[in-house]
Amino acid sequence: CLPPSPGQLHLHVSPSPCGPDPCDAYMQKLRRLVEEEEKVGQERVALFLSPGFDASAPGPCFPESWTSPIRVVRPQLPRRLRPLTPGSADLESLRSLEPAFDQSTEDGLRFRCYRLGSLETRSTQRPGGQEVLGAGFTAGEPEGELSGSDRVFKVTKCVAASPSAAGEKGAQAAGRPCHCLTLQTQPGDVILTERLPAGGVTWEENPEALESLAAGAKATPTTAAAATRAA
């Protein structure tokens, strides 16, 4: 692919009819800006189409306008989303639905989420282009074990009834609160870890009790965990 000419590059940045400045320093600066913009756009699309994207908390990679400053959102434990088999999600069947999420970035790229039961599909649409289905997910049980190379991108601290208390004796154990962390990986798996009163630490991968724990848990705001890998 040949690099754009000075005139083409100027039109890519701004459609203004004014002539481009042929100054090399000016053109190099424009090229850097265009490259940075394209890189950010690619990162946004990749994150949006991943199981870890949370429409209620898009994160710093997306415009601040996507998160309302006056909307109060109760932090929640992560959902397990499993990627659908390619071709199993048909965007045409969802066009009659209102998007559960519909936002645009500064360059006009539009991001939409459609939800129907346990099915969730996500699409992107460039200005003047057609809507393109990018990914489909379903809420379900995970398959297989976690890989040591899976990236942990979100950590949530929560307080709930201890999931480990069932194996303890006495009323005190039954009412003991659990201060635990959930670690969500990029593929959509969830790790639940808790420090026990005796000093030990539990480590559960995709625990069956995650949904019941989430129902009674009080979560604190999530924290990004860039470039962290699951043990």
Phi, psi and omega in degrees: 000122182284144178294148181294147176288163179307319180293317179296318180297320180295320179291329178295323181279316183212126181282015181299140181288353181293149183288150180286150175277120184286359182303130182301317181298321179296315182292323178296321178295318178297318180298318179297318180297318179295317179296318179295320180296317180294322179295316179297318179298318179295319179295320179296315181296317180298317180291318181298324182272003179269158179298338185277353181294132180242112183297333180280344179213076185301328179101172186291347180288340183252163181303145179297333181295343179289341179245114182291132180288346183252358180271128180266121181243127177279118179302142182234157172291152184293149172271153175267115177248127179252132179300142177276156176295134180309132179093350182276343178255119182255113181298324182301327182288348182253359184294338179281351181267151172282135179299136175286341179212131183209102182221159179231151176267178185300329182273006177090000178290128186256136181241129180228145172239134174242136180231136176215104185064233179272358182270136175223127176237151182230140182225160175231156180211121178276156180305126180079358182255182179268153177290131184240125176289124184255328183199155176223143182223160173220144178281119182196179181284141180287160177241137177079186182255162179290149176265144179295347180264359179294134180276135174266118185246349181215134179235130180236128176263135182216161177236127182203178173296134188295126177290340181271352183292340181296333180269002180259165183252148174097159181292330181297320179293322182295330182259006184289128178286154180248122173256101187230171178237142170247133179245121181255129181266163182300322178290348178109005177279160182231134177248131177248124180229140183221139173268122182277157180304328181284353178108346179285169181229131176268155179214108181239129179261122182049059183296144180294333183273012185298317182296316180291326177294317181296328183296327182248011184269153170246115185258149174265167180305144182285161180232133177290146181225069185294140173062023177262142182245148178291144182288000000 
